[in-house]
Amino acid sequence: MDHIVTVQDAVTAFAPWLEPTDAELDAIEQEMPVILAGVDLVDAQITALDRTPNQMDSRRIRRARRRVLTARRELANRTAGATLPGGAA
């Protein structure tokens, strides 16, 4: 008979090198507005799933989509400006 066991070390043990680095935490911090806007959009869509979407639901979804697009645009502009080298050739 084979015994089913869990691999506790893989699930519960975290070595210090598995923690996110400061650069990864900074990247998450920069992307947080996009993440939060996406959560708001999903929340609006879930609310509309429970019933027939009315005008308020449609507005909420539309506004949430605009917030996601705005946050993505701002992130893209911020990262594009940071990675472009200065000066003309």
GINORFEN-V936576 format. One record per residue. N is the residue number from 1. PSI is psi in radians with two decimals (* if undefined). D_CENTER is the distance of its C-alpha to the mean C-alpha in Angstrom with 2 decimals. Layout:
N_PSI_D_CENTER, N_PSI_D_CENTER
This chain:
1_2.30_44.81, 2_2.39_41.35, 3_2.42_39.40, 4_2.11_35.71, 5_2.76_34.13, 6_2.72_30.68, 7_1.47_29.55, 8_-0.65_29.00, 9_-0.70_28.68, 10_-0.46_25.70, 11_-0.73_23.92, 12_-0.39_24.88, 13_2.23_25.87, 14_2.06_23.51, 15_2.70_25.15, 16_-0.52_24.30, 17_-0.15_23.23, 18_-0.20_20.39, 19_2.63_18.67, 20_2.53_15.96, 21_2.97_17.82, 22_-0.64_17.79, 23_-0.71_16.47, 24_-0.69_13.42, 25_-0.65_12.88, 26_-0.69_13.48, 27_-0.72_10.94, 28_-0.73_8.19, 29_-0.71_10.10, 30_-0.57_10.20, 31_-0.08_6.57, 32_-0.71_6.35, 33_-0.65_7.97, 34_-0.73_5.78, 35_-0.82_3.05, 36_-0.66_6.65, 37_-0.66_8.20, 38_-0.67_6.60, 39_-0.72_7.76, 40_-0.69_10.92, 41_-0.80_11.49, 42_-0.68_11.45, 43_-0.74_13.63, 44_-0.69_15.94, 45_-0.68_16.32, 46_-0.71_17.17, 47_-0.68_19.64, 48_-0.31_21.29, 49_-0.51_21.76, 50_-0.33_24.17, 51_3.07_26.63, 52_2.16_27.77, 53_2.26_25.46, 54_-3.00_27.49, 55_-0.67_27.32, 56_-0.70_25.15, 57_-0.74_22.54, 58_-0.72_22.61, 59_-0.76_22.26, 60_-0.75_19.31, 61_-0.75_17.45, 62_-0.74_18.68, 63_-0.68_17.62, 64_-0.69_14.06, 65_-0.73_13.99, 66_-0.69_15.57, 67_-0.68_13.11, 68_-0.82_10.23, 69_-0.70_12.82, 70_-0.78_13.96, 71_-0.69_10.79, 72_-0.72_10.41, 73_-0.79_14.14, 74_-0.69_14.24, 75_-0.74_11.88, 76_-0.72_14.03, 77_-0.66_17.13, 78_-0.76_16.44, 79_-0.57_15.81, 80_-0.70_18.67, 81_-0.51_20.99, 82_-0.45_20.35, 83_-0.22_21.10, 84_2.34_24.13, 85_2.62_27.44, 86_2.73_29.80, 87_2.74_33.17, 88_2.66_34.72, 89_*_36.62
